[in-house]
Amino acid sequence: MTATSLSTPKVSVFFPGSVLRAEMVEGFAELVREAGLARLWMGQNLTIDTHHLFAYLAGRGIKVPVGTSVGLMPLRHPFEAAVQARSAAMLTGQPMVAGYGPGAVEFASSLRGTAYASPLTAAREYLSMVRALVNGELVERSGDYYCLNGMIPPLPSGRPEVEVGAGVLRANMAKVAGEVADVAITWLTPAPYIKNVLAPALYEGAQSRGRAAPRIVTLLHFAVDRPRRDPRELVLAANGGHLGAAPYAAMLRRAGVDVDPGEPARSAAALVDSGVFLTGSASEIAEQVADYARSNVDEVALSPGGVLIRYGVEAALADLREVVAELRGKDV
């Protein structure tokens, strides 16, 4: 197996957390380039904008495929979102996945004055508009949440591809993603839940529109087992906020993971025990990735969030390098 032929699912890297200095991201992007990985993913960043970070990397000569997981819809009109996504693809010269989600109810309310009465309808409108715009289409639509009459100026043929992704947590949003998105992006989702709940819903939504189902990308949170590391502490460092959120708790309980927003320590232990948070040796973590290969996942993005927050960038990169090295030699 060559350095650029990691087996299915494709393997990517996710940079977790806020970025206070742009150079923090360089090692992650360089790993993607040097190891021939699929993509560098980043979440919504409110310190240095994610699209600006992609431009920074391109300016540094580190031009790799990139993706957002996920941008928050209330922050940008679909037209601006499409311009930003296409700009990232143009500057890197590489394919871009522009992933979006409605965000927490409180966040949307703080920006819009009121929450989305139907996050599903809002997402359907938003995703379909952005997807049409990046594909060079004229959009003439007045929806419940977004209005647009226009198009982005066309580019010469051969421009880097922009795909539109949706953050997917439950079946109803998966159906919407199946209708209008190119990529479905999951977070803290157990492999059986993806296979038995999300994948069928994506297929159902796609069938209703006579199109192929979006490919599935899942963010895998992990930490290599090392002396004096407590994986439960690392779970809380990276995902404490998610475990305290009712939608994530409900999804995990439906998937058979015993979590409770009011008991973070127990919930963290449940993520470790269930294998939602991957830990062990680098070899053992690589083996656990195989569960996602058998669950309709097309791409995994490895996130060393807890390690980065507790121990810093170099420790997080060391974990990534070890797991990627193991994945090179395994048919997952």
Helices and strands as residue ranges (DSSP letters): E 10-15, G 22-25, H 26-35, E 40-42, H 50-59, E 66-72, G 73-75, H 78-92, E 96-101, H 105-112, H 119-134, E 139-142, E 147-150, E 162-167, H 171-180, E 183-187, H 191-193, I 194-198, H 199-208, E 215-224, H 231-243, H 246-254, H 264-274, E 277-280, H 282-293, E 299-303, H 305-311, H 313-328
